[in-house]
Amino acid sequence: MFPIAKEWQDRPLEDTYAVVFMDAIHYNVRSEGRIVKKAVYIAIGINMDGMKEILWMWVGENESTKF
């Protein structure tokens, strides 16, 4: 893993966020010679100062209630 990505993952988060949004975006990705659909899940928080922050991202096989 890239050092900057690990640093981002390990950063401290706020204790409280005014609003948290969760969503997924679907992409077609080439995997082992086939085109497959992947979902990128994202959680965005708006802190108490009104600033948006990306809290979390995850790549999944497809959109489901599991995530």
C-alpha positions, 0 to 999 in steps of 0.5 A: 500500500502507498504510504500516503494512503495508509496515513489517510486511513490512520488519520483521526476522525472527529467525534461528531459529524453534523451529517453523514452521507453514504452512496455507491458509484458503479464502474465497469472494470476489466478483470481477468479478461472480462468486464465486471461491474464493481461498486465504490462505496463512499461515506462523506461527513460534514463536520461541525464547522461545515467542512466536508470530509471523505470518511471511508471508501470501499470497493465491493463486488456490487451494490448490496445492503451488506455494505 
